Amino acid sequence: MPQPACLDPLTRDALAWIVRLKSGEATLEDAEQLIDWRAKSPAHESAFRDAVRCWRAIGEGLGSDQPPFDHGGGEQLGGTARRRRSPKRTHS
């Protein structure tokens, strides 16, 4: 998918995080990486919050019954992240 040229890199990254975490394929590792990404700078946190507001507005515009993110306790991700399962090891 082409990247919109009008978006700054932090905004594109923040939107990519939202898409990943709302995909149903997100893992706990993804959520932990997002926490680290948001903590990099106030600009990262601001870009994420702006992206969340944009995502919510899109959901409302589409008439979604459920907002893409929970309303309690700040900017939380909806749904739950899953742990990646490591392959079973066999001992030889």
Short mmCIF file of the C-alpha atoms (twelve columns), coordinates in Angstrom:
data_MODEL
# 
_entry.id   MODEL 
# 
loop_
_atom_site.group_PDB 
_atom_site.id 
_atom_site.type_symbol 
_atom_site.label_atom_id 
_atom_site.label_alt_id 
_atom_site.label_comp_id 
_atom_site.label_asym_id 
_atom_site.label_seq_id 
_atom_site.Cartn_x 
_atom_site.Cartn_y 
_atom_site.Cartn_z 
_atom_site.pdbx_PDB_model_num 
ATOM 1  C CA . MET A 1  0.000   0.000   0.000  1 
ATOM 2  C CA . PRO A 2  1.493   3.397   -0.948 1 
ATOM 3  C CA . GLN A 3  2.325   5.762   1.901  1 
ATOM 4  C CA . PRO A 4  0.571   9.166   1.784  1 
ATOM 5  C CA . ALA A 5  3.228   11.788  1.074  1 
ATOM 6  C CA . CYS A 6  1.415   14.401  3.156  1 
ATOM 7  C CA . LEU A 7  1.899   12.537  6.450  1 
ATOM 8  C CA . ASP A 8  5.023   12.992  8.506  1 
ATOM 9  C CA . PRO A 9  6.975   9.826   9.384  1 
ATOM 10 C CA . LEU A 10 5.825   9.720   13.034 1 
ATOM 11 C CA . THR A 11 2.176   9.962   12.018 1 
ATOM 12 C CA . ARG A 12 2.638   7.189   9.445  1 
ATOM 13 C CA . ASP A 13 4.340   5.036   12.093 1 
ATOM 14 C CA . ALA A 14 1.588   5.728   14.632 1 
ATOM 15 C CA . LEU A 15 -1.118  4.783   12.143 1 
ATOM 16 C CA . ALA A 16 0.810   1.637   11.225 1 
ATOM 17 C CA . TRP A 17 0.864   0.686   14.921 1 
ATOM 18 C CA . ILE A 18 -2.886  1.098   15.162 1 
ATOM 19 C CA . VAL A 19 -3.502  -0.971  12.056 1 
ATOM 20 C CA . ARG A 20 -1.191  -3.722  13.367 1 
ATOM 21 C CA . LEU A 21 -2.769  -3.803  16.800 1 
ATOM 22 C CA . LYS A 22 -6.328  -3.767  15.437 1 
ATOM 23 C CA . SER A 23 -5.558  -6.500  12.904 1 
ATOM 24 C CA . GLY A 24 -6.335  -9.349  15.271 1 
ATOM 25 C CA . GLU A 25 -2.805  -10.642 14.759 1 
ATOM 26 C CA . ALA A 26 -1.065  -8.477  17.375 1 
ATOM 27 C CA . THR A 27 1.008   -10.178 20.034 1 
ATOM 28 C CA . LEU A 28 2.089   -9.125  23.491 1 
ATOM 29 C CA . GLU A 29 5.492   -8.433  21.972 1 
ATOM 30 C CA . ASP A 30 3.827   -5.972  19.569 1 
ATOM 31 C CA . ALA A 31 2.107   -4.215  22.473 1 
ATOM 32 C CA . GLU A 32 5.392   -4.002  24.376 1 
ATOM 33 C CA . GLN A 33 7.131   -2.576  21.309 1 
ATOM 34 C CA . LEU A 34 4.391   0.036   20.974 1 
ATOM 35 C CA . ILE A 35 4.897   1.062   24.611 1 
ATOM 36 C CA . ASP A 36 8.614   1.502   23.898 1 
ATOM 37 C CA . TRP A 37 7.887   3.422   20.681 1 
ATOM 38 C CA . ARG A 38 5.505   5.803   22.475 1 
ATOM 39 C CA . ALA A 39 8.083   6.411   25.223 1 
ATOM 40 C CA . LYS A 40 10.808  7.492   22.773 1 
ATOM 41 C CA . SER A 41 9.752   11.133  22.883 1 
ATOM 42 C CA . PRO A 42 6.805   13.444  23.515 1 
ATOM 43 C CA . ALA A 43 6.467   13.702  19.720 1 
ATOM 44 C CA . HIS A 44 5.991   9.926   19.452 1 
ATOM 45 C CA . GLU A 45 3.316   9.984   22.155 1 
ATOM 46 C CA . SER A 46 1.595   12.959  20.534 1 
ATOM 47 C CA . ALA A 47 1.618   11.271  17.119 1 
ATOM 48 C CA . PHE A 48 0.043   8.152   18.620 1 
ATOM 49 C CA . ARG A 49 -2.680  10.133  20.383 1 
ATOM 50 C CA . ASP A 50 -3.423  12.047  17.173 1 
ATOM 51 C CA . ALA A 51 -3.612  8.771   15.249 1 
ATOM 52 C CA . VAL A 52 -6.021  7.331   17.844 1 
ATOM 53 C CA . ARG A 53 -8.278  10.379  17.497 1 
ATOM 54 C CA . CYS A 54 -8.181  9.977   13.719 1 
ATOM 55 C CA . TRP A 55 -9.008  6.251   13.987 1 
ATOM 56 C CA . ARG A 56 -11.924 6.987   16.299 1 
ATOM 57 C CA . ALA A 57 -13.261 9.675   13.973 1 
ATOM 58 C CA . ILE A 58 -13.114 7.247   11.060 1 
ATOM 59 C CA . GLY A 59 -15.005 4.652   13.111 1 
ATOM 60 C CA . GLU A 60 -17.649 7.189   14.054 1 
ATOM 61 C CA . GLY A 61 -17.909 8.365   10.451 1 
ATOM 62 C CA . LEU A 62 -18.484 4.803   9.320  1 
ATOM 63 C CA . GLY A 63 -21.192 4.349   11.930 1 
ATOM 64 C CA . SER A 64 -19.300 1.766   13.942 1 
ATOM 65 C CA . ASP A 65 -21.168 0.693   17.070 1 
ATOM 66 C CA . GLN A 66 -17.941 0.146   18.917 1 
ATOM 67 C CA . PRO A 67 -15.042 2.603   18.992 1 
ATOM 68 C CA . PRO A 68 -11.755 1.167   17.808 1 
ATOM 69 C CA . PHE A 69 -10.242 1.837   21.248 1 
ATOM 70 C CA . ASP A 70 -11.475 1.596   24.814 1 
ATOM 71 C CA . HIS A 71 -12.536 4.879   26.421 1 
ATOM 72 C CA . GLY A 72 -11.340 4.148   29.952 1 
ATOM 73 C CA . GLY A 73 -7.924  5.158   31.254 1 
ATOM 74 C CA . GLY A 74 -6.493  7.146   28.358 1 
ATOM 75 C CA . GLU A 75 -5.490  5.838   24.965 1 
ATOM 76 C CA . GLN A 76 -5.788  2.089   25.332 1 
ATOM 77 C CA . LEU A 77 -5.904  -0.480  22.624 1 
ATOM 78 C CA . GLY A 78 -9.090  -2.448  22.159 1 
ATOM 79 C CA . GLY A 79 -8.951  -6.211  22.298 1 
ATOM 80 C CA . THR A 80 -6.185  -8.279  23.705 1 
ATOM 81 C CA . ALA A 81 -2.770  -9.057  22.415 1 
ATOM 82 C CA . ARG A 82 -1.737  -12.661 22.032 1 
ATOM 83 C CA . ARG A 83 1.539   -14.307 22.892 1 
ATOM 84 C CA . ARG A 84 3.436   -15.877 20.068 1 
ATOM 85 C CA . ARG A 85 3.909   -19.528 20.662 1 
ATOM 86 C CA . SER A 86 7.414   -20.786 20.358 1 
ATOM 87 C CA . PRO A 87 7.860   -24.087 18.580 1 
ATOM 88 C CA . LYS A 88 7.991   -27.129 20.788 1 
ATOM 89 C CA . ARG A 89 11.486  -28.325 21.334 1 
ATOM 90 C CA . THR A 90 12.377  -31.930 21.229 1 
ATOM 91 C CA . HIS A 91 15.301  -33.233 23.187 1 
ATOM 92 C CA . SER A 92 17.498  -35.660 21.335 1 
# 
